[in-house]
């Protein structure tokens, strides 16, 4: 059995697809691409697909991950291209590696988010960010199936900064861009929780809903303050194996 790990996106209007919507679309793509999927046992077999830490409905993402199990070996890049062609534009498969290490989900410990706040002056956003970062705790509330839950959103936020609007996304009205790095903790702290925190500490209330996009997720490197590529260990293992095979081929009999 071969395992392939895939990175995919949710872009444009397809950011509003739910995780279940994506599951259905992806399973159709598997059939269209004639992927030799492994199936679970039992009365209702289903394809062996493992999803990891999906983004909330309504948020875009450049860094969603899943793993599939195959009954026959396939080239990861060729498989990526076939699946990408079989999915609608906006749900794009952008990376594929053969799984050569364990614990993909364990390597998804933090995310980088971008929050576009249309109608908010950058200076106002900077003041709110400063107040949030200076606070020892920022209590927010979220409705759950068990009722309203109150929790502290501040400890999970590793970094929060304002950024300028880039030339490729011009705007004719005020717009603030926030870049957020948040650890995956329990309870999970989502971008909308941070927005609630900004409203609580600095009365920052965007006139329209924020456009939220996950830019990356992976292991948080405390030394550099960055979120690392969770597929890198698989690439490194594949490179090491290829080097060992090449050295063995050159060795005298």
Secondary structure, DSSP 8 states (H G I E B T S, - for coil): -EEEEEEEEE-GGGGG--HHHHHHHHHHHHHHTT--B-B--SSS--B-EEEES---TT-EEEEEEEEEEESS---HHHHHHHHHHHS-TTS-EEEEEE--SS-TGGG--EEEEEEEEET--HHHHHHHHHHHHH-S--EEEEEETTEEEEEE-TTTEEEEEEE---GGG--SS-EEEEEEEEE--SS---HHHHHHHHHHHH----SS--EEEEEEEE-EETTTTEE--TTHHHHHHHHHHHHHHHHHHHS--
